[in-house]
Amino acid sequence: MRGLDTKVAVVTGASRGIGLGIAERLVAEGAKVVVTARKAEALAEAVEQLGGPEHALGIAGNAGDAAHRDEVVARTLETFGSIDLLVNNTGINPAYGPLVDLDLDVARKILDTNSVAALGWVQAVHAAWMKEHGAASVVNVSSVAGLKPAPGIAMYGASKATLISLTESLALELGAARPGQRRGPRGGQDSLRQRLYEGREEEVASAYPLKRLGEPEDIGSVVAFLLSDDAAG
């Protein structure tokens, strides 16, 4: 893909699963990547999988923490010299069940991590690099749960609907993207997605054109295209 071999990307929530799949594809296309997640050990393994410090840098922290975002921006610029690409992939759903029983503090945490934090990352990268240098690309990874009612994970869906709306507004302001259901992350269990389709994989997959559940690599290739010069037209 054109234009990725000289770029530097920040990918949040990238120690495994979709985020790591995106980072792997970007590295394969020649980009340098900075990956974030909460656990330092998992990030260290991800960096090794991405080819080591020549290709990747891992910085542990909470995506919703402004100090963490500032640290990532500062260390990315110090290490690689630019921030040309931003992928907001972090997403959580610590609760499963009806909205009428949902603890409001949990609801706020979901919205803050999945929506408000994504805006915070855009603001931090814009202030530190995009505003002066321009030509940066942003992809916010949302969910089909943000497009229609999602029983059992309704607050997660609401947070992703908010993210979609934020992305559309940012697109107007900055010139700023959307993927389906996929399998859980490699090397671990994703309890949310496991609850959604465990034991009924064929039923869930039947709703998709390819008649199969997606893999992290599927999302990685789409995101890499959206970040590349090939998507500029």
C-alpha positions in Angstrom: 0.0 0.0 0.0 1.3 3.4 -0.9 2.6 5.8 1.7 2.9 3.6 4.8 6.6 2.8 4.6 7.7 6.1 6.0 4.9 6.6 8.6 4.7 6.3 12.3 1.5 4.9 13.9 0.1 4.9 17.4 -2.3 1.9 17.9 -4.2 1.7 21.2 -5.3 -1.5 22.8 -2.8 -3.4 20.7 -1.2 -6.1 22.9 -3.4 -8.8 21.2 -6.4 -9.3 19.0 -7.6 -6.6 16.6 -5.0 -4.0 17.8 -2.1 -6.4 17.4 -3.4 -7.5 14.0 -3.5 -3.9 12.8 0.0 -3.2 14.2 1.3 -6.3 12.4 -0.1 -5.2 9.1 1.3 -1.7 9.4 4.8 -3.1 10.3 4.5 -5.4 7.3 3.8 -2.3 5.1 7.0 -0.6 6.5 5.5 1.6 9.2 6.9 2.1 12.7 4.3 1.5 15.4 3.8 2.5 19.0 1.4 0.1 20.7 -0.5 0.7 24.0 -2.4 -1.5 26.5 -2.7 -1.8 30.2 -0.3 -4.7 30.8 3.5 -4.1 30.3 4.3 -7.9 29.9 1.7 -8.4 27.2 3.1 -5.3 25.4 6.6 -6.6 25.6 5.5 -9.8 23.9 3.7 -7.8 21.3 6.8 -5.7 20.5 8.8 -8.8 20.1 6.2 -10.3 17.8 6.3 -7.0 15.8 10.1 -7.3 15.2 11.5 -5.6 18.2 12.4 -2.0 19.1 13.6 -1.2 15.5 9.9 -1.5 14.4 7.8 -1.0 17.5 7.6 0.6 20.9 5.2 -0.5 23.7 4.0 1.9 26.4 1.7 0.5 29.1 -1.1 2.6 30.6 -4.8 3.3 30.8 -6.2 4.7 27.5 -8.5 6.9 29.5 -5.7 8.5 31.5 -4.6 11.9 30.0 -1.1 11.6 31.5 -0.7 8.2 29.7 -1.8 9.8 26.4 0.7 12.6 26.9 3.5 10.2 27.6 2.7 8.1 24.5 2.7 11.2 22.3 6.0 12.5 23.8 7.8 9.2 23.6 6.6 8.5 20.1 7.9 11.8 18.9 11.2 11.3 20.8 11.7 7.8 19.4 10.4 7.9 15.9 10.1 11.7 15.1 6.4 11.9 14.0 2.9 10.7 14.6 1.4 10.2 11.1 -1.3 7.6 11.9 -3.6 7.1 14.9 -5.8 4.0 15.5 -8.2 4.2 18.4 -8.8 0.5 19.0 -9.2 0.3 22.8 -12.6 -1.0 23.9 -14.0 -2.5 27.1 -17.2 -4.1 28.3 -16.9 -5.1 31.9 -20.7 -5.7 32.3 -23.1 -8.1 30.5 -26.9 -7.8 31.1 -29.9 -5.4 30.8 -29.4 -1.6 31.0 -32.0 -1.3 33.8 -29.7 -3.2 36.1 -26.4 -1.6 35.0 -24.4 0.2 37.6 -24.0 3.8 36.4 -20.4 4.0 37.4 -19.8 1.1 35.1 -21.7 2.9 32.3 -19.5 5.9 32.8 -16.4 3.8 32.6 -17.5 2.2 29.3 -18.3 5.6 27.8 -15.1 7.2 29.1 -12.8 4.4 27.8 -14.6 3.6 24.5 -15.6 7.1 23.4 -14.2 10.0 25.4 -10.7 8.5 25.5 -10.7 8.1 21.7 -11.5 11.8 21.4 -8.7 12.5 23.9 -6.2 10.6 21.8 -7.2 12.6 18.7 -6.9 15.9 20.6 -3.4 14.9 22.0 -2.0 13.8 18.6 -3.6 16.8 16.9 -2.1 19.3 19.3 1.4 17.7 19.3 1.7 16.9 15.5 -1.3 17.1 13.2 -2.1 20.8 13.8 1.3 21.9 12.6 2.2 19.2 10.1 -1.2 18.0 8.9 -1.5 15.0 6.6 -2.2 12.6 9.5 -4.8 9.8 9.3 -7.1 8.6 12.0 -9.1 5.4 12.2 -11.5 4.7 15.1 -12.5 1.1 15.4 -16.2 0.8 16.2 -18.6 -2.1 16.2 -21.8 -3.4 14.6 -23.2 -3.0 18.2 -23.0 0.8 17.6 -25.4 0.5 14.6 -28.3 -1.4 16.0 -29.6 -2.6 19.4 -27.3 -5.0 21.1 -29.1 -6.9 23.9 -26.8 -7.7 26.8 -24.1 -5.3 25.7 -26.3 -2.2 25.2 -23.9 0.2 27.0 -21.0 -1.0 24.9 -23.2 -0.5 21.8 -24.1 3.0 23.0 -20.4 3.9 23.5 -19.6 2.6 20.0 -22.5 4.6 18.5 -21.0 7.7 20.2 -17.7 6.8 18.7 -19.2 6.6 15.2 -20.9 10.0 15.7 -17.6 11.5 17.0 -15.8 10.1 14.0 -18.2 11.6 11.6 -17.9 15.0 13.2 -14.1 14.8 13.3 -14.2 13.9 9.6 -15.8 17.2 9.0 -13.4 19.1 11.2 -10.2 17.4 10.3 -10.8 15.6 7.1 -11.0 11.8 9.6 -13.3 5.4 9.4 -15.9 1.8 10.4 -15.5 -3.3 10.5 -18.1 -6.9 12.0 -18.0 -9.6 14.5 -14.7 -11.5 14.8 -13.1 -14.3 16.8 -11.5 -13.7 20.2 -7.9 -12.6 20.5 -5.1 -15.1 19.8 -3.6 -16.5 23.0 -6.5 -15.5 25.2 -10.2 -15.5 25.8 -12.5 -12.6 25.0 -15.4 -13.2 27.4 -17.7 -10.7 25.7 -17.4 -12.2 22.2 -17.4 -15.7 23.7 -20.8 -15.0 25.3 -22.1 -13.7 22.0 -21.3 -16.6 19.8 -19.9 -19.6 21.7 -21.7 -22.7 20.6 -23.5 -20.9 17.7 -20.6 -19.9 15.5 -22.4 -21.1 12.3 -25.5 -19.1 13.2 -23.6 -15.9 13.8 -21.4 -16.4 10.7 -24.4 -17.0 8.4 -25.2 -13.3 8.6 -21.9 -12.3 7.1 -21.1 -12.4 3.3 -18.1 -14.7 3.8 -20.0 -17.0 6.1 -17.3 -17.1 8.7 -16.3 -15.1 11.8 -13.6 -12.5 11.2 -10.0 -12.7 12.3 -7.8 -9.8 13.6 -5.8 -10.0 10.3 -9.1 -9.1 8.4 -9.4 -5.9 10.3 -5.7 -5.1 10.0 -5.8 -5.2 6.3 -8.8 -2.8 6.1 -7.3 -0.4 8.6 -4.0 -0.4 6.8 -5.8 0.5 3.6 -7.7 3.3 5.2 -4.5 4.8 6.6 -2.6 4.5 3.3 -2.3 6.9 0.4 -4.4 4.5 -1.6 -7.5 5.6 0.4 -6.9 9.3 -0.1 -9.1 9.5 -3.2 
